[in-house]
């Protein structure tokens, strides 16, 4: 018989895509899609179960379906329903605890894949230029989704020690973008004017939605020859972009704000519901973050189809032109250059006549 895969967070866009993808794997017999809210998208032939991973019923579901592979995607920075930040934190942390407790008691579970984030490294002024999977953060995140991710990974490590017979794979994704992203950073980049921290131009990495689905499929399978899909891996596209480059490619002007005032701006944006401009996001937009993907390539055997720049280009196309489209800015700069050169020639002619 083939694998029986349970996917949490199936109502989210990313979860739905993965559910539809993993069904096409010839080694998969059944897919159980689980979420606390009804998805607004199709899940193919998967069996949808309306359940909350924060509740003990998750153990019964694992037993009823004899699940052998669990792909935990219900770890997110944004709420998929009502409840806001409190619900998100409970789902991320308490939900993961309940899920791991159920997996620990299940005799059928053989593989666990957990969606995490490079947010676990934090963002600080004395950070290394590049984080590897074994790099300790200079300062642990003190709140928000970053702290949730740190706690989730701590529980996963505990589970791996208690169940060494289960293959555990933790994927630390860089900022996920593409045509249909669902993240606070994507909301920030969609603002008509981008508030930035005066004097800082952080380096950013992105990973494409398509690559996320591809690497999740690799992690959920048995490892290919010469690879290992158990462990912790940074997942990001090649290269980096500066925030200033992002704003230009989006055609969105920036408004530099003094660092002490950025928190006030973030509070104002959250109050009016424009974006979740959280303290952790402010730190990212101040100090940036870059991770090594050597283990992703050499151990996991995954090579993203999209670079950071290509991922961002797809996102920019999906958002349409901003207030200052790059091509319009380019034409304006070219026109100014022509006028400047024309003025310079006129001045030169005038001074030559004078000399005569």
Buried (B, 14 or more C-beta within 10 A) or exposed (E): EEBBBBBBBBBBBBBBBBBBBBBEBEEBEBBBBBBBBEBEEEBEEBEBBEBBBBEEBBBEBBBEBEBBBBBBBBBBBBBBEEEEBEBBBBBBBBBBBBBBBBBBEBEEBBBBBBBBBBBBBBBBEEBBEBBEBEBEBBEEBEEBBBBBBBBBBEBBEEBBEEBEEBBBBBBBBBBBBBEEBBBBBBBBBBBEEBBBBEEBBBBBBBBBBBBBBBBBBBBBBEBEEEEBBBBBBBBBBBBBBEBBBBBBBBBBBBEEBEEEEBBEBBEEBBEEEBBBBBBBBBBBBBBBBBBBBEBBBEBBBBEBEBBBBBBBBBBBEBBEBBEBBBEEEEEEEEEEEEEEEEEEEEEEEEEEEEEE
